[in-house]
Amino acid sequence: MIVVSIKFKGRGKTYFFDPNGLTVAEGQQVVVETSKGLELATCVQGNHEITDERIVPPLRPVARIATADDLRIAELCKTREKEAFVIAEQKIAEHGLDMKLVDVECNFEGSKILFFFTSDGRVDFRELVKDLAGVFRTRIELRQIGVRDEAKMLGGLGICGLPFCCHRFMDEFQPVSTKMAKTQSLSLNPAKISGSCGRLMCCLRYEQEAYEELVKSVPKNGAFVETPVGYGNVTQVNLLRQTVKVKLDSDESTRSFEADEVAAVPGGRPRPGEPLPHVLKLVPKRKPEPKEEAEDKWAMPPIFAEDTAAPAAEPEAPAEEKRGGGRRRRGRGKKPGPELEKKEPPKEKEARTVSAPSGEKKSGSRRRRKPSDGHAAAPKQDKQDKQDKPQKPQKPAVQKPKPKQDAPAGDGAKKSSSHRRRRPKSPGQGGGAQ
């Protein structure tokens, strides 16, 4: 059957309602028909199908999806509830009643106001009801609740740091006893096993079935047991790890055993003179087969990269980094690559040939010094003398004709031997040639 799940005021038990042909989405506000009239509620689960066994008749329908007017009426009811709470506390103090006001609910139709309170005993509040009815001019109802219901209505944080289970998801309270705390080996101090409401914590019920199964396979504390090394009494039991500590009779020492390594002797320790029964049946343990370790998808990735980079990875760098000057400075003692050997010599030649043409020299000298026309040739000759002097010892190796043998030929021969030597002859050299 198709139903929708509804909660009133976002807390308490979940009820099933007939969608009545409507498609209700989760979280929508709806107006439903109840035994007390129309009420505004919240849908916690949309249209879904359930079995007929889960339905408690009668199944009431959903009147409509809440409109803007319905939401406005709900806001007015909340404002009225706050005012009624303040007035009711004043009236309770005037009548001197031993009761604590917890919450106020105003009917969606405005026909009734419900007051919730707690008290240690019975309270005669007949006069209080008359005063409240004279103030609000409507039907008044007072309802006494317990401390657990109070915590469920108000909410809060438990000792675990989470919101109360009763306020968050519990529909009904389940019985909790001190025996559950004893079975789970908890402290019996009331302050440690009680909740904010002053009653035993509801969460003791959650793991009770699991502890009951574990208790069946472990001997009780103080039991007389047989172990592989002798007899003794159990001094401590760990249910979760399935281990026990036994004080041996042979050497008065305490040793730890697993639950399947000890066996409780029925009837306890035998009388003096009676033989000790043999009740232990050791079962050989099978060695677990080695399994391949599966990859853990939740494993944290390594933060630092492993230092396994080989030096061969350096040549894979881009060509631009290889050609840069910074790359050559770092690698000391390394031979330049084939690209550098081919490209560096042409650069040197180009740098030398730039200063070779006379036209470029003249243009450069004019830009730098800008001398007058009468003294333009003197600085050129001085530069040529400085360039020729260090090259004199290299002339026999580079040029086949020697300059000394060409001297007797006269001025014309010297001028034809080199177009660069245009300097004027000194008085000493000219006299020797003549």
C-alpha positions in Angstrom: 0.0 0.0 0.0 1.2 3.5 -0.8 1.6 5.8 2.2 3.6 8.8 3.4 5.5 9.2 6.6 4.6 12.2 8.8 6.1 13.7 11.9 4.6 16.4 14.1 6.8 19.3 15.0 9.8 17.4 13.6 10.1 15.1 16.6 8.4 12.1 18.1 7.0 9.0 16.5 6.5 8.7 12.7 3.0 8.0 11.5 1.7 6.7 8.2 -1.0 8.6 6.3 -2.8 8.0 3.1 -1.5 10.4 0.4 -5.1 10.7 -0.9 -3.9 11.0 -4.5 -1.2 13.6 -3.8 2.5 13.3 -4.5 4.2 14.6 -1.4 8.0 15.1 -1.4 10.3 14.8 1.5 10.5 17.9 3.7 7.2 19.4 2.5 4.7 20.8 5.0 1.2 19.2 4.8 -2.1 19.5 6.6 -3.4 16.1 7.9 -6.6 15.0 9.6 -6.1 13.6 13.1 -8.4 12.5 15.9 -8.0 16.1 17.4 -8.7 17.9 14.1 -6.5 19.4 11.4 -2.8 19.6 12.2 0.3 20.9 10.4 3.0 18.3 10.0 6.2 17.6 8.1 6.7 14.8 5.6 9.9 12.8 6.4 9.4 10.3 3.6 7.5 10.7 0.4 5.2 8.3 -1.3 6.4 4.7 -0.7 5.0 1.3 -0.5 4.7 -0.8 2.7 3.1 -4.0 3.8 -0.4 -4.1 5.2 0.9 -5.6 8.5 2.7 -2.3 9.4 -0.4 -0.2 9.1 -2.3 0.5 12.3 -5.9 1.3 11.4 -7.6 3.6 10.8 -5.3 5.1 8.1 -6.1 8.8 8.0 -5.6 10.9 4.8 -3.5 13.9 4.0 -5.9 16.9 3.6 -3.6 19.1 1.4 -0.1 20.4 0.9 0.4 23.5 3.1 -0.3 26.8 1.4 0.9 30.3 2.3 -2.2 30.9 4.5 -1.5 27.6 6.4 2.1 28.7 7.1 1.0 32.1 8.2 -1.5 30.5 10.7 1.4 28.2 12.0 3.5 31.3 12.7 0.6 32.9 14.6 0.3 29.7 16.7 4.0 29.8 17.6 3.7 33.4 18.7 0.7 32.5 20.8 2.6 29.5 22.4 5.4 31.8 23.6 2.9 34.2 25.2 1.0 31.3 26.8 4.2 29.9 28.3 5.1 33.1 30.1 1.5 33.6 31.4 1.3 30.0 32.6 4.5 30.2 34.6 3.2 33.3 36.4 -0.1 31.6 37.3 1.8 28.5 38.6 3.9 30.7 40.8 0.8 32.5 42.1 -0.9 29.3 43.1 2.3 27.9 44.6 2.1 24.5 42.7 5.0 22.1 42.8 5.3 21.6 39.0 7.7 22.5 36.2 6.3 23.8 32.9 8.0 22.1 29.9 6.3 23.1 26.7 3.1 24.6 25.3 1.3 23.5 22.1 -1.4 25.4 20.4 -3.9 23.6 18.1 -3.7 24.5 14.4 -7.3 25.4 14.4 -6.9 27.5 17.6 -9.5 25.5 19.6 -7.2 24.1 22.3 -4.0 24.9 24.1 -2.0 22.0 25.7 0.4 22.5 28.6 3.1 19.9 29.4 4.7 19.8 32.9 6.7 17.5 35.1 6.2 16.9 38.8 7.4 14.4 41.5 3.9 13.7 42.6 0.3 14.4 41.9 -0.7 18.0 41.6 -4.2 19.6 42.0 -4.3 22.1 39.2 -8.1 22.7 38.9 -7.9 26.3 40.0 -5.0 26.8 37.5 -7.0 25.6 34.6 -9.9 28.0 35.5 -7.5 31.0 35.5 -5.8 30.0 32.2 -9.2 29.5 30.5 -10.3 32.9 31.6 -7.2 34.5 30.1 -7.1 32.6 26.7 -10.9 32.1 26.2 -10.3 28.6 24.8 -10.1 25.0 25.9 -7.1 24.3 28.3 -5.5 20.9 28.8 -2.6 20.1 31.2 -0.7 16.9 30.8 2.0 15.5 33.1 5.0 13.8 31.5 8.1 12.1 32.7 11.7 13.3 32.7 12.5 11.2 29.6 9.7 12.8 27.7 11.0 16.2 28.9 14.5 15.5 27.5 12.9 14.3 24.2 10.9 17.5 23.8 13.7 20.0 24.8 16.7 18.1 23.3 20.3 18.6 24.2 23.7 17.0 24.1 24.6 13.8 25.9 27.8 12.8 27.6 29.0 11.4 24.2 28.8 14.9 22.7 26.0 14.0 20.3 22.3 15.1 20.4 20.0 13.0 22.5 19.0 9.7 20.8 15.4 10.2 22.0 15.2 13.6 20.4 17.0 12.6 17.2 15.6 9.2 16.0 14.0 7.1 18.7 10.3 6.7 18.3 9.6 4.8 21.6 11.5 4.3 24.8 12.7 0.8 25.5 13.3 -0.6 29.1 16.9 -0.3 30.4 18.2 -2.0 33.6 21.3 -2.0 35.7 21.9 -5.6 34.7 22.8 -4.5 31.2 25.6 -2.3 32.6 26.8 -5.2 34.7 26.8 -7.5 31.6 28.8 -5.0 29.6 31.4 -4.7 32.4 30.6 -1.0 33.0 31.0 1.0 36.2 27.9 0.8 38.3 28.4 4.4 39.4 25.0 6.1 38.7 26.7 9.3 37.5 28.6 7.4 34.7 25.7 5.3 33.4 22.9 7.9 33.6 21.9 10.4 31.0 21.1 14.1 31.3 17.5 13.2 32.3 18.8 11.3 35.4 17.7 7.9 34.1 19.9 5.1 32.7 21.2 5.8 29.3 19.1 4.5 26.4 22.3 3.4 24.5 22.8 0.5 27.0 20.2 -1.3 25.0 22.0 -1.1 21.7 24.8 -3.6 22.3 23.1 -5.8 24.8 22.3 -8.7 22.4 26.0 -8.8 21.2 27.3 -9.0 24.8 24.8 -11.7 25.6 26.2 -13.9 22.8 29.8 -13.2 23.9 29.1 -14.2 27.5 28.0 -17.7 26.4 31.5 -18.6 25.2 33.5 -17.2 28.1 33.6 -18.5 31.7 32.4 -16.2 34.5 34.7 -14.3 36.8 35.7 -16.5 39.8 34.9 -19.8 38.0 37.1 -22.9 38.5 38.5 -23.8 35.1 40.9 -26.2 33.5 43.7 -24.9 31.4 46.5 -26.6 29.3 48.9 -26.0 32.2 46.7 -26.9 35.1 43.7 -25.8 37.1 42.9 -22.4 38.6 40.3 -19.7 39.2 39.3 -17.0 36.7 40.3 -13.5 38.0 39.5 -11.3 35.1 37.3 -11.6 31.9 37.6 -9.5 28.7 34.5 -10.2 26.6 35.4 -8.2 23.6 38.9 -9.8 23.2 37.6 -13.2 24.4 40.4 -13.7 26.8 40.6 -14.6 30.6 43.2 -14.3 33.3 43.5 -17.4 35.5 45.3 -17.8 38.8 46.9 -21.2 38.7 46.9 -23.5 41.7 50.3 -25.0 40.8 52.5 -22.0 41.2 50.1 -19.2 42.3 50.9 -17.3 39.1 48.4 -15.5 36.9 48.4 -16.2 33.2 46.2 -15.1 30.3 44.4 -17.6 28.0 42.0 -17.4 25.2 38.4 -18.4 25.7 38.7 -21.6 23.8 41.8 -22.7 25.8 39.9 -23.0 29.1 36.9 -25.0 30.2 34.8 -24.4 33.3 34.5 -27.3 35.7 30.8 -28.0 36.3 29.9 -27.7 40.0 33.0 -25.7 40.8 36.1 -26.8 42.7 35.7 -30.4 43.9 36.1 -31.3 47.6 39.4 -32.3 49.1 40.4 -35.9 48.1 38.1 -36.0 45.1 39.8 -36.4 41.7 39.9 -33.4 39.4 37.7 -33.9 36.4 39.1 -33.6 32.9 36.8 -31.3 30.9 39.1 -29.5 28.6 39.0 -30.5 24.9 41.5 -28.6 22.9 40.7 -28.2 19.2 43.8 -27.8 17.0 43.8 -24.5 15.3 44.1 -24.3 11.6 46.7 -22.0 10.3 45.1 -19.3 8.2 46.0 -19.5 4.5 48.1 -16.6 3.3 45.9 -14.2 1.4 47.0 -11.6 -1.0 46.8 -8.2 0.6 44.1 -6.2 -1.1 44.6 -2.5 -1.8 43.2 -0.3 0.8 41.1 2.3 -0.9 41.1 4.4 2.3 44.9 4.3 2.7 46.4 7.8 2.9 48.6 8.6 -0.1 52.3 9.3 0.6 53.0 12.9 1.6 56.6 13.0 0.4 57.9 11.6 -2.9 60.4 8.8 -2.7 64.0 9.7 -3.6 64.3 7.2 -6.4 64.9 9.6 -9.3 67.8 8.3 -11.5 70.4 10.7 -13.0 69.4 9.6 -16.4 66.3 11.8 -16.1 68.3 14.9 -16.5 68.8 14.7 -20.4 65.0 14.6 -20.7 64.8 18.3 -19.8 63.5 20.7 -22.5 66.0 22.0 -25.0 65.5 25.6 -23.8 66.9 24.7 -20.4 69.9 23.0 -21.9 70.8 26.0 -24.0 70.5 28.4 -21.0 73.7 29.7 -19.4 72.5 28.6 -15.9 72.5 25.0 -17.0 76.2 25.1 -18.0 77.2 26.7 -14.7 75.7 24.0 -12.6 77.2 21.1 -14.5 80.9 21.6 -13.8 83.3 19.4 -15.7 80.7 18.2 -18.2 81.4 18.4 -21.9 79.0 20.5 -23.9 76.5 18.7 -26.0 76.8 18.4 -29.8 74.4 21.4 -30.3 76.7 23.7 -28.3 79.9 22.5 -30.0 78.3 23.4 -33.4 76.8 26.7 -32.4 79.4 28.3 -30.2 82.2 28.7 -32.7 80.1 30.5 -35.3 79.1 33.0 -32.6 82.8 33.7 -31.8 83.5 34.2 -35.5 80.6 36.5 -35.9 81.8 38.6 -33.0 85.3 38.9 -34.5 84.1 39.6 -38.0 81.9 42.4 -36.8 85.0 44.6 -36.1 86.8 43.6 -39.3 85.2 45.8 -41.9 86.7 49.3 -42.1 83.3 50.9 -42.8 81.9 49.7 -39.5 85.0 50.9 -37.6 84.7 54.3 -39.1 81.1 54.6 -38.3 81.7 53.5 -34.8 84.6 55.9 -34.3 82.5 58.8 -35.7 79.7 58.0 -33.3 82.0 57.8 -30.3 84.5 60.6 -30.7 83.4 62.7 -33.7 86.9 64.1 -34.4 87.6 67.0 -36.8 88.6 66.4 -40.4 92.2 67.3 -40.0 93.0 64.8 -37.2 90.8 61.8 -38.3 93.6 59.6 -39.6 95.9 59.8 -36.6 93.9 57.6 -34.2 93.3 55.0 -36.8 97.1 54.5 -37.3 97.7 54.2 -33.6 95.0 51.5 -33.4 96.6 49.7 -36.3 100.1 49.8 -34.7 98.7 48.3 -31.5 97.0 45.5 -33.5 100.1 44.8 -35.6 102.7 44.6 -32.8 101.4 41.4 -31.1 100.8 39.7 -34.5 104.5 40.1 -35.7 105.8 36.9 -34.2 102.8 35.0 -35.8 103.5 36.3 -39.4 106.2 33.7 -40.3 103.7 30.9 -39.4 100.6 32.3 -41.1 101.9 34.3 -44.2 104.5 32.7 -46.5 106.1 36.0 -47.7 108.2 37.5 -44.9 108.0 41.3 -44.4 111.8 41.6 -44.0 112.6 40.2 -47.5 110.1 42.6 -49.1 111.8 45.7 -47.5 114.5 46.4 -50.3 111.7 46.3 -53.0 110.8 49.9 -52.2 107.8 51.8 -51.1 105.6 50.3 -53.7 106.3 46.7 -52.6 105.5 47.4 -49.0 102.2 49.0 -49.9 101.2 46.1 -52.1 102.1 43.5 -49.4 99.3 44.5 -47.1 96.4 46.9 -47.6 96.2 47.5 -43.9 99.7 49.1 -43.5 99.1 52.7 -44.5 101.1 54.3 -41.7 103.7 57.0 -42.5 107.3 55.9 -42.5 109.5 57.0 -39.7 112.7 59.0 -40.5 114.9 56.0 -39.5 113.1 53.5 -41.7 113.0 55.7 -44.7 116.7 56.4 -44.7 117.5 52.6 -44.6 115.2 51.9 -47.5 116.7 54.7 -49.7 
